[in-house]
Amino acid sequence: MVDRHYPRAPITEALIDLQVAFAEPPQFSDFADYAESLKANFPTQAPINFLGVNINDGAAEQKQPSLKSGTRQVGLRLTSAKTDRVLQIQRRGFTYSHMPPYSHWASFCEEAKSQWHGFVSRFNPTTVTRAAVRYINRIVIPAASVDVKDYFRLYPLVPEEISRPIVGSFMQLVMPQPDISSSAAAVVNFALEPRSEPDTLSFLLDFDVFSTCQFSPTDDGVWDTLARFRARKNELFEASITDAARELFK
């Protein structure tokens, strides 16, 4: 398949996500110290919080049931000065995001590798347990009303008996990808978003390709797998749109 590059790609976020296991999970203070060393490239920092809920039915103590909740900081979200890159470091793993304007997979992947090597060197994860590539697209059509099939080959089929107009919709497909691995899958989300500007329609087209795995953090197989995920994402994207949509990205 030809690897297309669109000058006006509709990508609102592209991300590489690697979940890991640790022999000794880092503490929040460890992430904070590491974030300080990255402050020249990622000056904006915000904590990632985890909400925990504990339900006690009271049976053992013959008391009334109780509900306790609380938050704890499990990592940090780091944003570049231009807000075009985001790095998340936390106990579940590593996420590197490319915000608009999108460049190329090759440069995005090299940036992610560089940040990943720093993460591995500092925190010493034992295993990569899950890998994912996700591309979130927002396709804006400059018209107040369109026939959706003119722009997309993937959309909900609405019976004629259902009244118009439709101002919102959401559809999700979950598809195993056994040719990549026995645990690989692709999730495709398609949605008509609420109108934000007059005489325009905005559609979400979101592709998430992922699998569980057991890689050493330094194994090149991690990046080979991510490259296959990205290639599959491209196939799914091109299969989901028409030439009329492609014209919007030129």
FENFEN-V965917 format. One record per residue. N is the residue number from 1. PSI is psi in whole degrees, 0 to 359 (none if undefined). D_CENTER is the distance of its C-alpha to the mean C-alpha in Angstrom with 2 decimals. Layout:
BEGIN
((N;PSI;D_CENTER) (N;PSI;D_CENTER))
END
This chain:
BEGIN
((1;137;23.46) (2;134;23.69) (3;99;20.73) (4;144;20.71) (5;123;19.87) (6;126;19.93) (7;327;21.49) (8;56;19.86) (9;138;16.44) (10;19;14.78) (11;121;11.32) (12;336;10.35) (13;132;7.23) (14;136;6.42) (15;149;5.00) (16;125;7.10) (17;128;7.28) (18;115;10.91) (19;146;12.64) (20;167;16.34) (21;147;19.80) (22;146;22.46) (23;319;26.22) (24;100;26.47) (25;139;23.31) (26;155;23.28) (27;165;24.41) (28;323;22.94) (29;328;25.80) (30;318;24.72) (31;321;21.31) (32;318;23.29) (33;317;25.73) (34;320;23.17) (35;325;21.47) (36;324;24.97) (37;344;25.30) (38;6;22.27) (39;335;23.47) (40;324;24.86) (41;335;21.48) (42;78;19.45) (43;338;22.10) (44;127;20.16) (45;139;19.32) (46;139;18.35) (47;149;18.50) (48;121;15.87) (49;146;18.00) (50;127;18.34) (51;121;20.48) (52;139;22.99) (53;129;25.41) (54;122;28.67) (55;123;30.92) (56;117;34.53) (57;352;36.63) (58;0;39.78) (59;317;41.59) (60;321;42.46) (61;3;44.00) (62;47;45.28) (63;173;43.52) (64;144;41.48) (65;150;37.78) (66;154;35.59) (67;124;31.99) (68;139;30.62) (69;157;27.29) (70;160;26.06) (71;151;23.22) (72;151;22.82) (73;124;20.93) (74;357;18.77) (75;193;17.26) (76;147;16.58) (77;120;14.14) (78;133;15.72) (79;138;15.72) (80;165;17.76) (81;324;20.93) (82;2;19.77) (83;23;16.46) (84;356;14.80) (85;143;13.14) (86;131;11.61) (87;125;12.19) (88;126;11.72) (89;124;14.53) (90;177;15.45) (91;335;17.37) (92;344;14.59) (93;216;13.51) (94;134;11.76) (95;131;8.52) (96;125;9.19) (97;139;7.85) (98;114;10.07) (99;170;11.11) (100;153;13.93) (101;142;16.18) (102;143;14.43) (103;263;16.79) (104;155;16.58) (105;317;14.67) (106;312;17.70) (107;321;17.72) (108;314;14.00) (109;319;14.39) (110;320;17.67) (111;314;16.41) (112;319;13.80) (113;315;16.76) (114;315;19.01) (115;323;16.98) (116;316;16.44) (117;321;20.20) (118;318;20.98) (119;314;18.93) (120;316;20.68) (121;322;24.01) (122;319;23.90) (123;348;22.62) (124;55;23.71) (125;152;21.32) (126;327;23.16) (127;143;20.61) (128;120;17.07) (129;343;16.53) (130;139;13.10) (131;145;11.04) (132;148;7.81) (133;130;6.65) (134;135;4.16) (135;121;6.19) (136;119;7.00) (137;141;10.80) (138;111;13.58) (139;115;16.87) (140;123;19.93) (141;124;23.26) (142;69;26.37) (143;148;28.38) (144;336;29.24) (145;137;29.33) (146;163;28.39) (147;114;28.62) (148;329;25.00) (149;349;26.07) (150;337;27.17) (151;336;23.61) (152;147;21.60) (153;0;22.52) (154;115;20.11) (155;159;21.08) (156;138;22.88) (157;119;26.60) (158;120;28.62) (159;148;32.29) (160;333;34.92) (161;345;36.40) (162;131;33.49) (163;152;34.29) (164;166;32.49) (165;163;30.80) (166;124;27.37) (167;359;25.36) (168;148;22.13) (169;161;20.53) (170;135;17.55) (171;139;17.26) (172;135;15.06) (173;135;15.79) (174;120;15.18) (175;118;16.72) (176;150;17.78) (177;69;17.82) (178;339;21.01) (179;342;21.85) (180;307;19.03) (181;166;19.76) (182;339;21.14) (183;2;18.03) (184;147;15.46) (185;160;13.95) (186;134;11.97) (187;126;10.85) (188;124;11.59) (189;132;11.79) (190;130;14.55) (191;146;16.06) (192;118;18.88) (193;158;18.17) (194;142;21.11) (195;125;23.25) (196;339;22.84) (197;148;25.46) (198;147;28.68) (199;33;29.07) (200;155;25.40) (201;137;22.93) (202;127;19.16) (203;138;16.92) (204;131;13.22) (205;107;12.10) (206;125;8.58) (207;126;8.19) (208;114;6.53) (209;128;9.21) (210;167;10.14) (211;155;13.45) (212;158;15.49) (213;175;17.70) (214;81;20.47) (215;146;20.38) (216;142;22.26) (217;339;20.08) (218;5;22.31) (219;129;22.25) (220;344;21.40) (221;332;20.29) (222;313;16.88) (223;330;16.43) (224;318;18.30) (225;316;15.96) (226;323;12.84) (227;322;15.08) (228;321;15.93) (229;317;12.42) (230;320;12.05) (231;319;15.55) (232;320;14.89) (233;317;12.06) (234;317;14.78) (235;316;17.34) (236;320;15.60) (237;310;14.97) (238;326;18.60) (239;342;19.93) (240;350;18.50) (241;165;20.17) (242;175;23.79) (243;330;25.68) (244;321;26.04) (245;318;22.32) (246;326;22.40) (247;332;25.24) (248;337;23.12) (249;358;21.03) (250;none;24.18))
END
